[in-house]
Amino acid sequence: MTIAGRPYRRHRQITVVSLLLLVLSMTLGPTPSSAAGADWWNPTARPAPDSRINVTGEPFTGTNAQGEVRGFVDAHDHLFANEAFGGRLICGKVFSEAGVADALKDCPEHYPDGSLAVFDYITKGGDGRHDPVGWPTFKDWPAHDSLTHQQNYYAWVERAWRGGQRVLVNDLVTNGVICSVYFFKDRGCDEMTSIRLQAKLTYDLQAYVDKMYGGTGKGWFRIVTDSAQARQVITQGKLAVILGVETSEPFGCKQVLDIAQCSREDIDKGLDELYSLGVRSMFLCHKFDNALCGVRFDEGGLGTAINVGQFLSTGTFWKTEKCTGPQHDNPIGTAASAAEKDLPAGVEVPGYDENAQCNVRGLSDLGEYAVRGMMQRKMMLEIDHMSVKATGRVLDIFESASYPGVLSSHSWMDLDWTERVYGLGGFVAQYMNGSEGFSAEAKRTDALRDKYGVGYGFGTDMNGVGGWPAPRGTGTANPVTYPFRSVDGGSLIDRQTTGERTWDLNTDGAAHYGLVPDWIEDIRLVGGQDVVDDLFRGAESYLDTWGGTETHRAGVDLAEGATASASSQEWNPFTSYAAGRAVDGDLATRWAGDWSDDQWLRLDLGATNLVGRVTLDWERAYGKSYRIQLSADGQNWRTAWSTTTGDGGLDTARFTGTPARYVRVQGVERGTEWGYSLREVGVHSG
């Protein structure tokens, strides 16, 4: 039920009766609806009954003295995950035109006592029994350890906004395999169909909030599609909402028995559709290896269960190899899972060498095509959930092009990648861990943030079946004391009440989204003001990454069309490995030299240009020690850059810009028993 705002009334002579009524209303206190008219942050027509916000004071607006926006960033949330996985995995809605009682109710099969709440006891343990009643009693849910009930009710998100949050990334999420095997569902399992629905509902939520505030564009929940819009929204004191995608088989790009089930045309069509929906960031793989990339494994029994799911979906289990660098994927094969009974007779989950902890799958050719397609569309790429092999290739590609659009939104990348992300201009957020763990990790990377002058974010992953901070307890020496002031000092935040239930972070933990401000206060008490200050700078840093992505321009490749020659070329009766193959713009072709150390590839750019960056995309036969040399006349050479620790892949050599017409890659020592082989060489001014 929606209460309409007061109709406009023309001025009338004030009578004694009206004065008495005015005094009486002031004595009793204004109703939420009547008080809202003078305060832009309060709605003029909130549904009744509804959740309380329990925050007083005007939200901060404008920018700081340096002209920077302020506010917290949740870089990873799933507002509408209740619509994913067949529609019955997460119970309850973000909003309902029928009101809070309809929105915050349990799934039908959870009645009367949770006996059939299968996913609840799979994720939480026990027998799954719970009181299914939501509004108004909320005896058992939402809770920090209940992974199957709605945590993103719109009024709880509103409370987080009132507490200082200014950016929310709503990741549209689903998983077709989980949907197909779950017992209860009321819709199909096509992933893109679910993504489209969740995008639509996000816009519907914006309209729902707008209606409370008097019309289109007036509400606090604002979907933005570029960084300039986001800055304007945040400067107004409202919440900028960005759409992302986290799904296991985007564009239908699964693999079956290692055979891709999608094409380049599918990828282009899919990226164009997502962009038109307003999506500006996305994951290319999640949980299962797909046709685009390998995943960073889940650990323990959950990892085993997901490995089983991958086999049932694709016909392949995860495969591992020894890692080539300090980064590694999560260990697998360390615990059994009840899911193993679902395997066909005679099929078993393979054993894994504890010294071989990296996924053999990296970024496929189709995956690289998708990455470059996202770059062309100025989209940001989420590297969490990618295998280290895939992540390394993505970072190589971005570094070769100085592309800043890289995100790690919820602690699922190897931490050794952090500085490379910051070096590109990317953004890092930590999972919503307990205040002790969150503060410790924030302090571990504090020096890097100081070095690169960036803020920090968090990823709540609510409705994402991850688990959230448990209560520290009232016996702790420094509990959250209610009411407390927001970080900017302008709002007073008390315990949150919905219906008959009041939540306290000290005893309930982070049970739902409305407790994000309480959790941040807990971080301040545990980790100190410096950690919270870094989080408060998050909005500016996120928009710096986004803005840099939008304004990125692909540099002119001076090597395109260059005349190429080489010391030698490998002979093959069927395929040419001539020098020109390294500058033809086709990664499927390559130059390959004789199998000896002292070999070179020379490019004639056709005219003198300023050269400051050279990229080398090696085939498996790479140079361990080699030099980049420049010349104005093709006779006198100067070494501009060299390495003795080459490891293949995509190398980027940067050096002071130097006028040159000729560029030479001089091999000194091979990295393999074969010769040197380059798929593509790029030459750029800077």
Secondary structure, DSSP 4 states (H G I P E B T S, - for coil): --PPPPPP-------HHHHHHHHHHHHH---HHHHGGG-TTS-SS--SS-----EESPPP-S--TTS----EEEEEE-TTGGGSTTTTSSBS-S--TT-HHHHS---GGGTTTSTT-HHHHHHH-TT-------TTT-SS-S-TT--SB----HHHHHHHHHTTEEEEEEEEEE-HHHHHHSS--SS---HHHHHHHHHHHHHHHHHHHHHHTTSTT-SSEEE-SSHHHHHHHHHTT-EEEEEEEEESSGGG--EETTEES--HHHHHHHHHHHHHHTEEEEES--SS--SSBPBPPPPHHHHHHHHHHHHHHHS----EE--SSS--PPP-SSS--GGGGGSPTT--PPP--TT--EES--B-HHHHHHHHHHHHTT-EEE-TTB-HHHHHHHHHHHHHHT---EEE-SS-S-GGGHHHHHHHT-EEEEE---HHHHHHHHHHTHHHHHHHT---EEE--TTSS---PPP--TTSSS---SSEE-TTSS-EE--EEETTEEE-HHHH-S-SGGGHHHHHHHHHHHH-HHHHHHHHTHHHHHHHHHHHHHH--PPP-TTTT-EEEES-----SSS---GGGGGSS-TT--EE--SSS--EEEEEEEEEEEEEEEEEEE-SS-EEEEEEEEESSSSS-EEEEEES---SSEEEEEEEEEEEEEEEEEEEEESSSS--EEEEEEEE--
